Amino acid sequence: MFSYLSAVPATNSSVVLAMMVASLLPLVFAILAKVFGGFKSKDNANPREFLGKQTGAAARAHAAQQNSYETLPVFLAAVIVALLFFVPLSVVTQLAWLYVILRIIYGLAYIANWATFRSIIWSLSLACPLMLFYLAIRLS
């Protein structure tokens, strides 16, 4: 499917690892938001208030975190459904890792304030779980 992802082993472990990385990405963006915003230990008393007051790159990193949490359930459900409906493991692996790569690019584009590019990457990342759902439907 994607020759540049052919180095990724088509194993259940690889798919689970992609799910784990995708699940941790929001935390990476949260850390970046705090670093860019100058988070101090006193801010830990109310971190949501701190993040809500941020502007610039810190606010955009926080928005990337929120969006990552919003799309994560769709991705996780799609991977599980694809595996349950016996979508070929190589396809599931490649689409799962493509999603992760696109979500990393998405977050970086969000922080850099590249709005149009970010929206394109968001659309492509959403296409990955939608394709997994489609393939599961076709095989059922």
C-alpha positions, 0 to 999 in steps of 0.5 A: 500500500504505502511503500515508505511504511513497508519497513514497519512490521505487519504484526499485532504488536506493531498495531498496538504500538501505533495505538499506544503512540497515538494515545500518548500524542495528546500528552506530548502536545500538552507538555509542549503547550506548557513549555511554550507557555512558561508553565511553573510548578505553582500553575499545577494547582490549576493547569486548565486555567493556565492553558486557557490563558495562553496565546500564540504557540502555547495556545495552538499546542493546547488546541492540537492536544484537544483535537488529538483527544477528539479524534483518538476514539475514532482511530482506536475503534477503527483499528479494533473493528478492522482487526475483528473483521480480518482486514489484512494485518499489513493494511491495518498496520500501514494505515495505523502508522500513517495516521500516527505520522499524519497526526504528528505532522498535524500537531507541528503544523498547528503549532507553526500556525500553518492553517491550510496545511494543517487542515489538509493533514487533518483530513488525510489523518481522518481518512485513515480510520475511515478507510479502516471502517470501510474495509471492515464493512467490505469484508463483513 
